């Protein structure tokens, strides 16, 4: 009965998060669902408190990064990115796509996938309208890179933050090992999307924006650079990188308030407290399901070992599970099962839950956010999204795992 209760609660939480009627926050159902599994005995108070305590540093880090990304937008960082993309065309959409890839990969890695979906994608769509070209290839580039380009740093994705704490690596060691998977994923995505959208990309841009000046937000870029250094320093010092993210957000927040570019209300909204509550409650519901029998069932399908074939199998299982229950619950389910095998297995799970969501809208909440952002400019239906994902996701997944295999041998774990 406890397992049935936990699974019903999990399905309700995920279903509501995917549909989000009236754009209500995900916490509307997640909080009662967590209370339900507690009251029904699927999880004890001690276990729930322990799970919340484990997730709190991750959630605090996420809040700081979300605020940092919004403040960078207020400083004009994404507007400058749009101008740079337009100037990079030089009469060729292939160059525009390359610029979108470069900027989206960097934004995703440094400011997280949410910044790419919510802040960069509208800029990409506006740039395509300005150049009178189809937004489809460039919009799909931001959708796919929001997931697959989030492999590089612990700050790039909430799933990374969870894997980072489970892998037991320093910030720099994590980044070093994941550099090759990140490069492989971005390169294969570029080749395949360029091939899939060759007809759209053959149309020449109609407007020359080469003379449009780029207003570079130097202060924001300096703060971002120092924040990245702070991530590495705090990690080496045994402190949470959240302190570095908080410091960067405070510096940009004070500057934004002084110059009238932001407000306390806007900063608080950027932290997205309801979503943070959703993450904590989802963790409790998933833990209840694991304790009630899901853990033993999942152990039957997870490959043993950390050889290349095992890592490919682990990543494949993680990718499939992401498209069944969403990538955030998937990583919460799988990490406790593979941690005993060591960091290579943890990072293989991470590759699966980050790249796998490109297959269907269900794969990640970022996909649904992206669909809402692009709805006015292109009708990206479930069939089209999945068809493009089916052409890219398996190859990208294999390339990233091969990159991980090489990174493990090159940098050691």
Secondary structure, 3 states (H helix, E strand, C coil): CHHHHHHHHHHHHHHHHHHCHHHCCCHHHHHHHHHHHHHCCCCCHHHHHHHHHHHHHHHHHHHHHHHHHHHHHHCCHHHHHHHHHHHCCCCCHHHHHHHHHHHHHHHHHHHCHHHHHHHHHHHHHHHHHHHCCCCHHHHHHHHHHHHHHHHCCHHHCHHHHHHHHHHCCCHHHHHHHHHHHHHHHHHHHHHHHHHHCHHHHCCCCCCCCCCCCCCCCHHHHHHHHHHHHHHHHHHHCCCCCHHHHHHHHHHHHHHHHHHCCCCHHHHHHHHCHHHHHHHHHHHHHHHHHHHHHHHHHHHCCCCCCCCHHHHHHHHHHHHHHHHHHCHHHHHHHHHHHHHHHCHHHHHHHHHHHHHHHHHCHHHCHHHHHHHHHHCCCCCCCHHHHHHHHHHHHHHHHHHHHHHHHHHHHHHCC
